[in-house]
Structures are given as structure tokens and as C-alpha cells.
């Protein structure tokens, strides 16, 4: 695919510490507009930490993060949403006692264009028909797959250019996982750029342009997704 000379997101020598524990060490990563990029690694490798650092939920201890060429290292999480970065976290974090519709409306809390917000809710219901059927249902009563769909739809309500997705298939049945990845492909076709953390490395790489391998807080391997799928080190460690 043709790439812009300017990355949408660029991370340079990023480090994050939790007390005395070094969670990320000198991480370099680039994402270009329109790409799907997967970050794979074992549990505890630093994948979720990377996403949380990008969305400015946690502080960094070194390095730089650029979005559209602008440093965001001193920005707050709310500013990230306003700038076009949305984060669908691991564990979904939906508002269980609120309805599906309430969750979607809250996803658009930074927006003032109420007519367009309503149109975008309708668009989410087209993308996720199950949510349309349950729009007035409390989110906590949804199935796991439906809750994951709601978490993604809620993130999309901020109209992001970059969507950070943390473990969207975790704990879901294979049929639901396939359904969610079909939806992610549709999102990509609309121009949303995706950074994906996913336990199912094989499936994630099949739906990605490029990938990075994170081990003990360091990037140890990167490349085009087909090359990583064929790499013996990746096969042995992550593809089974």
C-alpha cells in the first residue's frame, strides 16, 4: 500500500517505569495512515503498557511520542480523544448499569455536533446490528461478545483517526472472534488506522499490514505481516 512520508504515529526510544520495574525500554514504532499494525508478545511483555502510554493514561519516563508530527508526550488522555486517538481497553470497561445507547452517547462526550452524533450512533448500529437490537438494554447484561462490540463502538463514537485495540478477542468464542475481525476489516476500509494488541497472533497478523514483536519491554522484531507469519522465531513463540 502507498504510505505517507509522515507517520500518523511515531514512538521514539519510549520508556515506562512502574516504580523500579522497567516496563518499556527504548521502544521505537511507526504507524502510517490507513495501516493495521499488530503488537504481539507474551503476557507481561509491555503491550498494554504501550497502548496506555500512547493514549496518555500513564506517564512515560523517557522517549517521545509524535501524532501527526506533533509531540503529545505532555498531553492528557482527554486531549488524545479530542485529537483523534481512541482506546478500547483490555477488559472492555463498559458502563454496566447504563444502556447500550447511553454508553455510545458517552463515547461522544467531547463532541458538540449532536445531530452528527445521532447519525454516528445509527452508523454504529449498522456496523454492529446486535447492538441495535439491544440499544435499551443494560450493558452489563450483554454477552461477552456483545460487550466487546460495544467497547469498540463506544471508542468509534469519538470519530478517531487512530484506534488502539487491546485484546478484542479475549475470552470470546471463535465464531464471535471471526465476526469482530470482519468488523475490524470494515473499519480499516473506512480509513481508520488500527494498532492492535491481540493474543491470537496468527489471526491478528493475517489481518494486518505490519507487526512488531515485544519481549520484556523491548521491540525484538518487526516487519511486514506475511514475513512475520513465516518467521520461525515467531512461529515457535507465538503461533503454536
GUMI-448990 format. One record per residue: x negated, y negated, z negated of N, C-alpha, C in turn. Coordinates in steps of 0.1 Angstrom, whole numbers, plus 5000, padded with zeros to 4 digits. Layout:
residues N
XYZXYZXYZ/...
//
This chain:
residues 240
499250125000500050005000499149885000/499649775006498849645006498849584992/497649534988497549484974497249334975/497849264966497449124965496049114959/495249014963493948994958493948964943/495148914938495248874924496048984917/495549054907496349144899497449074892/498549144891499649094882499249094868/498549204864498049214850496549264851/495749194843494349244842493849244828/493349354823492749364810491249374811/490549294803489049294804488549324790/487749434788487049464776487949454763/489149504764490149484753489749584742/489749524730489549604718490649574708/491049674700492149654690491649744678/491749684666491449754654492649754644/492749874638493749884627492849904614/492649784607491749794596490349824601/489749934596488449974600488450074612/489650114616489750204627489850134640/488950174649488850114663489850194672/490950134675491950204683491750194698/491250074702490850054716489449994717/488650044726487249994727486949954742/486849824744486349774757487149834769/488449824768489349884779489449784790/489249824802489449754815490549814823/491549734828492649794835493249684844/493649724856494349624865495649684871/496649604872497849644879498249534889/498449584901498849494912500349484914/500849374919502349364921502849484929/504049534924504649644931504149784929/503149794921502549924918503249994906/503150134906503450214894502150274890/501750234878500450284872500750364859/500050474858500250564847499050564838/499250564825498250574815498450704808/497450794809497650924803496550954793/496751044784495851074773496451154762/495651204754496251284743496851194732/497651254723498251184712497151114704/497350984701496350914693495250854702/495350864715494250814724494250664725/495450594722495550454722496450404733/497250494738498150454749499250354744/499950384734500950294728500350164723/499150174718498450054713498149964725/497850014736497549934748498849864752/499949924753501249864756501549754746/501449784734501749684723500849564723/499549584727498649474729499049384741/499449444752499849374764501149284761/502049344753503349274750503149184738/501949174733501549084722502349114709/502649244707503349284694502249294684/501049334688499949354678498749264682/497949214673496849134676495649214682/494849144690493649214695492449164688/491349244688490149204681489049164691/489249174704488249134714488749154728/488149084737488549104751489649004756/490149024768491048934774492149004781/493348944782494448994789494948874798/495048904811495548794820496848844827/497848764828499048794835499248684846/499248724858499348624869498148524869/497048574865495848494864495748404852/496748414843496748324831496448404819/495648354810495348424797496548424789/496948544783498048554774497648594760/496348594758495848654745496348574733/496748454735497248374723498748354723/499348424732500848414733501548514723/502748484721503548564712504448664720/505048754713505848854720507048794727/507748694721508848624727508448564740/507248504741506748434753506548534764/506148654760505948754771507248794778/508348804771509648824777510048714786/509748594782510148474790509248464802/507948514801507048514813507248624823/508048724819508348834828507848964825/507448994812506949124808507949184798/508449294801509449364792508849494787/509149534775508549654769509749744764/509749864770510749964765509950064756/510050054743509150124734509350274732/508350334727508550474723509550484712/510450584713511550604703512750514706/512750444717513950374723514350254715/514450254702514650134693515950064697/516950134701518150064704518850024691/519849934692520649894681521849984679/521650084670522550194670524050164666/524150054658525550024654526249924663/525449874673526049784683526449874696/527449814703527849884715526849884726/527049964736526149964748526149824754/527249764755527349624761526649524752/526749534739526049444730524549454732/524049584733522649604735522149534748/522949544758522549484771522549334770/523549284764523649134762522449084754/522049154744520949114735519649124743/519549214753518349224761518149094769/519149014771519148894779519048774770/518548784757518748684748517948554751/516948564760516148444763516748374775/517848424781518348364793519648284790/519848184798520948094796521948094808/521548164818522448174830523548284828/524548254821525548354816526248424828/526548354838527148424850526248524856/524948494857524048584863523748704853/523748674840523648784830524748884832/525948834834527148924836526949004848/526448944859526149014872525149124870/524049084862523049184859523449304851/524349274842524949384834525649484843/526449424852527149514862526149584871/524949524874523949594881523349714874/523149694860522649804852523649914852/524949884851525949984851525950064865/525649994875525450064888524250154888/523150114882521950184881522050304872/522850284861523050384851524550404849/525250484858526650504857527150564843/526250634837526650694824526950584813/526150474814526250364805527550294808/527950284820529150214824530350284818/530350414817531450494811531450474796/530350434790530250424776530050284771/530450184779530050044776530549994762/531650054757532250004745531850104733/531050204736530650304726529450254718/529450284705528250254697527050324702/525950254704524750314710524250434702/524450434689523850544681524650674684/525750674690526550794693526250854707/525350784714524950834727524050954726/523951034737522951144737521551084738/520551164736519151114737518851054751/519351124761519051074775519750944778/520950934772521750804774521050694767/520550724755519850624747518650574754/517950664761516750624768517150534780/518150574787518650494798519050354793/519650344781520050214775518750134772/517750194767516550124763515950064776/515950144787515350084799516249974805/517549994805518449894810518349764802/518249784788518149664780516849584783/515749654786514549584789514649514803/515449574812515549514825516449394825/517249374814518149254813517349124811/516049134809515249014808514648974822/515049054832514549024846513049034846/512449144842510949144842510349164856/509149114857508349154869507449274866/507149284853506349394848507049464837/507349594838508049674828507049774822/506849764809506049864802506949974796/506650094800507550204796506750304788/507150324775506350414766507150544764/506650654770507250784768508750794771/509150764783510550764786511150904786/510351014788510851144788510851224775/510351154765510051224752511351284746/511351414744512451484737513651504746/513551484759514751494768514651624776/515851674780515951794788515451764802/514851874808514251854822515151784832/516451814832517351754841517451604839/517551564827517651424823516351354827/515251414824513951364828513851334843/514251424851514251404865515151294869/516251284863517251174866516551034863/515851024851515250904847514150864857/513350964862512350934871512850894885/514050944889514650894901515050744899/515550714888515850574885514650484885/513550534880512250454880511850434894/512050534903511650514917512550404923/513750394920514650294925514250154920/513850154907513350024902512149974910/511250064912510050034920510349974933/511450034940511849984953512449844952/512849804941513449664939512349564937/511049614935509949514933509449504919/510049584910509549584896508249664895/507249604889505949674887506049744874/505549874874505649954862504250004856/504149994843503050054836503650154827/503250284830503950394824503050474815/503450494802502850594793503750714792/503250834795504050944797503351074793/504051154784503451284780503451384792/504351374801504351464812503451404823/502151424822501251364830501451404845/501751524848501951574861503051494868/504251484861505351424867505051274869/504451214859504151064859503251034871/502151114873501251094884501851114897/502851204898503551234911504351104915/504751024905505550904908504750774907/503450784907502550674905501650644917/501150524918500150494928498750524922/498550484910497250494904497350544889/496250584883496350624869495050594862/495150584849493950574840494050674829/492850734826492850834815492150764803/492850774792492450704780492050814770/490850814765490350914755489750834743/490250854731489650794719489450644721/490450584727490450434728489650384739/489050474748488250424759488850484772/488750404783489150454796487950534801/488150664804487150754808487250794823/488350764829488550804843489750714848/489550684861490650614868490650644883/491750624890491750644904493150654909/493250684922494550704929495150824923/496550824922497250934915496951064921/496951074935496751214941495351264937/494351174936492951214932492951264918/493651194909493651244895494451374894/495451394901496251524901495351634906/494351614914493451714919492151724911/491951634902490651634894490751754884/489651834884489651944875489651904860/488951794857488951754843490351714838/491151644847492451604844493351734843/493251824853494051944852493852024839/492652034835492352114823492852054811/492751924810493051844798494551814796/495151784808496451724807497551784816/497151864825498151914835498552064832/497852124823498152264819497752364829/
//
